[in-house]
Amino acid sequence: KENSSESILSSANRLLLHEGKLMLAESTRLLDVYLFLFDDFLLITKIKRNKKKYGGSDTSLIPLCPSLTPELQSFIREGGFCTVLDQPIPLDRLILKNVEPV
């Protein structure tokens, strides 16, 4: 929901530690995702690409947050956006494992 996702990201005490693009292996397909690792949870978003560019051909008018990585800023300028895939995963419930590349 839009209103709850805004409150998730608006905490003044929350720190963004890392962000980046990954491929998520679902049961029958691969999904482009963009992860946001905060100091208290991991947020997985689904990458979507718009067929039309935002604001027509002039993308210099797009308001962007300067703290976004250049990769994400470029993606947004090209008409892409991210939607939250699932509930944020609290870091105290997250287990990371190294796996061999497939």
Rosetta constraint file for C-alpha pairs under 8 A:
AtomPair CA 1 CA 5 HARMONIC 6.23 0.50
AtomPair CA 2 CA 6 HARMONIC 6.37 0.50
AtomPair CA 3 CA 7 HARMONIC 6.71 0.50
AtomPair CA 4 CA 8 HARMONIC 6.33 0.50
AtomPair CA 5 CA 9 HARMONIC 6.65 0.50
AtomPair CA 5 CA 84 HARMONIC 8.00 0.50
AtomPair CA 6 CA 10 HARMONIC 6.21 0.50
AtomPair CA 7 CA 11 HARMONIC 7.04 0.50
AtomPair CA 9 CA 14 HARMONIC 7.82 0.50
AtomPair CA 10 CA 14 HARMONIC 7.94 0.50
AtomPair CA 14 CA 38 HARMONIC 6.70 0.50
AtomPair CA 14 CA 39 HARMONIC 6.40 0.50
AtomPair CA 14 CA 40 HARMONIC 7.29 0.50
AtomPair CA 15 CA 38 HARMONIC 5.46 0.50
AtomPair CA 15 CA 39 HARMONIC 5.48 0.50
AtomPair CA 16 CA 36 HARMONIC 7.10 0.50
AtomPair CA 16 CA 37 HARMONIC 6.05 0.50
AtomPair CA 16 CA 38 HARMONIC 4.35 0.50
AtomPair CA 16 CA 39 HARMONIC 6.48 0.50
AtomPair CA 17 CA 36 HARMONIC 7.86 0.50
AtomPair CA 17 CA 37 HARMONIC 5.57 0.50
AtomPair CA 17 CA 38 HARMONIC 5.28 0.50
AtomPair CA 17 CA 39 HARMONIC 6.31 0.50
AtomPair CA 18 CA 36 HARMONIC 6.16 0.50
AtomPair CA 18 CA 37 HARMONIC 5.13 0.50
AtomPair CA 18 CA 38 HARMONIC 7.08 0.50
AtomPair CA 19 CA 34 HARMONIC 7.20 0.50
AtomPair CA 19 CA 35 HARMONIC 5.39 0.50
AtomPair CA 19 CA 36 HARMONIC 4.49 0.50
AtomPair CA 19 CA 37 HARMONIC 5.94 0.50
AtomPair CA 19 CA 69 HARMONIC 7.97 0.50
AtomPair CA 20 CA 34 HARMONIC 5.53 0.50
AtomPair CA 20 CA 35 HARMONIC 5.45 0.50
AtomPair CA 20 CA 36 HARMONIC 6.92 0.50
AtomPair CA 21 CA 32 HARMONIC 7.24 0.50
AtomPair CA 21 CA 33 HARMONIC 5.83 0.50
AtomPair CA 21 CA 34 HARMONIC 4.39 0.50
AtomPair CA 21 CA 35 HARMONIC 6.29 0.50
AtomPair CA 22 CA 32 HARMONIC 6.15 0.50
AtomPair CA 22 CA 33 HARMONIC 5.39 0.50
AtomPair CA 22 CA 34 HARMONIC 6.12 0.50
AtomPair CA 22 CA 35 HARMONIC 7.32 0.50
AtomPair CA 23 CA 30 HARMONIC 6.21 0.50
AtomPair CA 23 CA 31 HARMONIC 5.52 0.50
AtomPair CA 23 CA 32 HARMONIC 4.87 0.50
AtomPair CA 23 CA 33 HARMONIC 5.93 0.50
AtomPair CA 24 CA 30 HARMONIC 5.66 0.50
AtomPair CA 24 CA 31 HARMONIC 5.02 0.50
AtomPair CA 24 CA 32 HARMONIC 6.37 0.50
AtomPair CA 24 CA 33 HARMONIC 6.46 0.50
AtomPair CA 25 CA 29 HARMONIC 6.22 0.50
AtomPair CA 25 CA 30 HARMONIC 4.72 0.50
AtomPair CA 25 CA 31 HARMONIC 6.40 0.50
AtomPair CA 26 CA 30 HARMONIC 5.93 0.50
AtomPair CA 26 CA 31 HARMONIC 7.05 0.50
AtomPair CA 31 CA 46 HARMONIC 7.61 0.50
AtomPair CA 32 CA 46 HARMONIC 6.40 0.50
AtomPair CA 32 CA 47 HARMONIC 5.73 0.50
AtomPair CA 33 CA 44 HARMONIC 6.64 0.50
AtomPair CA 33 CA 45 HARMONIC 5.54 0.50
AtomPair CA 33 CA 46 HARMONIC 4.61 0.50
AtomPair CA 33 CA 47 HARMONIC 5.31 0.50
AtomPair CA 34 CA 44 HARMONIC 6.13 0.50
AtomPair CA 34 CA 45 HARMONIC 5.23 0.50
AtomPair CA 34 CA 46 HARMONIC 6.30 0.50
AtomPair CA 34 CA 47 HARMONIC 6.37 0.50
AtomPair CA 34 CA 82 HARMONIC 7.32 0.50
AtomPair CA 35 CA 42 HARMONIC 7.08 0.50
AtomPair CA 35 CA 43 HARMONIC 5.77 0.50
AtomPair CA 35 CA 44 HARMONIC 4.75 0.50
AtomPair CA 35 CA 45 HARMONIC 6.17 0.50
AtomPair CA 36 CA 42 HARMONIC 5.90 0.50
AtomPair CA 36 CA 43 HARMONIC 5.09 0.50
AtomPair CA 36 CA 44 HARMONIC 6.56 0.50
AtomPair CA 37 CA 41 HARMONIC 6.35 0.50
AtomPair CA 37 CA 42 HARMONIC 4.66 0.50
AtomPair CA 37 CA 43 HARMONIC 6.42 0.50
AtomPair CA 38 CA 42 HARMONIC 6.04 0.50
AtomPair CA 38 CA 43 HARMONIC 7.83 0.50
AtomPair CA 39 CA 91 HARMONIC 7.73 0.50
AtomPair CA 40 CA 90 HARMONIC 5.96 0.50
AtomPair CA 40 CA 91 HARMONIC 5.52 0.50
AtomPair CA 40 CA 92 HARMONIC 7.84 0.50
AtomPair CA 41 CA 88 HARMONIC 6.08 0.50
AtomPair CA 41 CA 89 HARMONIC 5.24 0.50
AtomPair CA 41 CA 90 HARMONIC 4.15 0.50
AtomPair CA 41 CA 91 HARMONIC 4.83 0.50
AtomPair CA 42 CA 88 HARMONIC 5.61 0.50
AtomPair CA 42 CA 89 HARMONIC 5.06 0.50
AtomPair CA 42 CA 90 HARMONIC 6.45 0.50
AtomPair CA 42 CA 91 HARMONIC 6.71 0.50
AtomPair CA 43 CA 84 HARMONIC 7.37 0.50
AtomPair CA 43 CA 86 HARMONIC 7.86 0.50
AtomPair CA 43 CA 87 HARMONIC 7.35 0.50
AtomPair CA 43 CA 88 HARMONIC 4.72 0.50
AtomPair CA 43 CA 89 HARMONIC 6.52 0.50
AtomPair CA 44 CA 84 HARMONIC 6.20 0.50
AtomPair CA 44 CA 85 HARMONIC 5.78 0.50
AtomPair CA 44 CA 86 HARMONIC 6.75 0.50
AtomPair CA 44 CA 88 HARMONIC 7.04 0.50
AtomPair CA 45 CA 82 HARMONIC 5.58 0.50
AtomPair CA 45 CA 83 HARMONIC 5.15 0.50
AtomPair CA 45 CA 84 HARMONIC 4.25 0.50
AtomPair CA 45 CA 85 HARMONIC 4.84 0.50
AtomPair CA 45 CA 86 HARMONIC 7.60 0.50
AtomPair CA 46 CA 82 HARMONIC 5.37 0.50
AtomPair CA 46 CA 83 HARMONIC 5.28 0.50
AtomPair CA 46 CA 84 HARMONIC 6.24 0.50
AtomPair CA 46 CA 85 HARMONIC 5.56 0.50
AtomPair CA 47 CA 80 HARMONIC 7.17 0.50
AtomPair CA 47 CA 81 HARMONIC 6.11 0.50
AtomPair CA 47 CA 82 HARMONIC 4.75 0.50
AtomPair CA 47 CA 83 HARMONIC 6.85 0.50
AtomPair CA 48 CA 80 HARMONIC 5.59 0.50
AtomPair CA 48 CA 81 HARMONIC 5.41 0.50
AtomPair CA 48 CA 82 HARMONIC 5.95 0.50
AtomPair CA 48 CA 83 HARMONIC 7.57 0.50
AtomPair CA 49 CA 79 HARMONIC 6.23 0.50
AtomPair CA 49 CA 80 HARMONIC 4.23 0.50
AtomPair CA 49 CA 81 HARMONIC 6.47 0.50
AtomPair CA 50 CA 78 HARMONIC 7.98 0.50
AtomPair CA 50 CA 79 HARMONIC 5.10 0.50
AtomPair CA 50 CA 80 HARMONIC 5.43 0.50
AtomPair CA 50 CA 81 HARMONIC 7.68 0.50
AtomPair CA 51 CA 79 HARMONIC 7.27 0.50
AtomPair CA 52 CA 56 HARMONIC 7.32 0.50
AtomPair CA 52 CA 79 HARMONIC 6.47 0.50
AtomPair CA 53 CA 57 HARMONIC 6.72 0.50
AtomPair CA 53 CA 59 HARMONIC 7.61 0.50
AtomPair CA 53 CA 77 HARMONIC 7.39 0.50
AtomPair CA 53 CA 78 HARMONIC 5.81 0.50
AtomPair CA 53 CA 79 HARMONIC 4.38 0.50
AtomPair CA 54 CA 59 HARMONIC 6.60 0.50
AtomPair CA 54 CA 62 HARMONIC 7.43 0.50
AtomPair CA 54 CA 77 HARMONIC 7.03 0.50
AtomPair CA 54 CA 78 HARMONIC 7.38 0.50
AtomPair CA 54 CA 79 HARMONIC 5.16 0.50
AtomPair CA 55 CA 59 HARMONIC 6.29 0.50
AtomPair CA 55 CA 61 HARMONIC 7.41 0.50
AtomPair CA 55 CA 62 HARMONIC 7.46 0.50
AtomPair CA 59 CA 77 HARMONIC 5.83 0.50
AtomPair CA 59 CA 78 HARMONIC 7.82 0.50
AtomPair CA 60 CA 77 HARMONIC 7.98 0.50
AtomPair CA 62 CA 77 HARMONIC 6.93 0.50
AtomPair CA 64 CA 68 HARMONIC 7.74 0.50
AtomPair CA 64 CA 73 HARMONIC 6.92 0.50
AtomPair CA 68 CA 72 HARMONIC 6.24 0.50
AtomPair CA 68 CA 73 HARMONIC 6.23 0.50
AtomPair CA 69 CA 73 HARMONIC 6.24 0.50
AtomPair CA 70 CA 74 HARMONIC 6.02 0.50
AtomPair CA 71 CA 75 HARMONIC 6.23 0.50
AtomPair CA 72 CA 76 HARMONIC 6.19 0.50
AtomPair CA 73 CA 77 HARMONIC 6.21 0.50
AtomPair CA 74 CA 78 HARMONIC 6.31 0.50
AtomPair CA 75 CA 79 HARMONIC 6.79 0.50
AtomPair CA 75 CA 80 HARMONIC 5.44 0.50
AtomPair CA 75 CA 81 HARMONIC 7.47 0.50
AtomPair CA 76 CA 80 HARMONIC 4.70 0.50
AtomPair CA 76 CA 81 HARMONIC 5.86 0.50
AtomPair CA 89 CA 93 HARMONIC 7.03 0.50
AtomPair CA 89 CA 94 HARMONIC 6.77 0.50
AtomPair CA 90 CA 94 HARMONIC 6.53 0.50
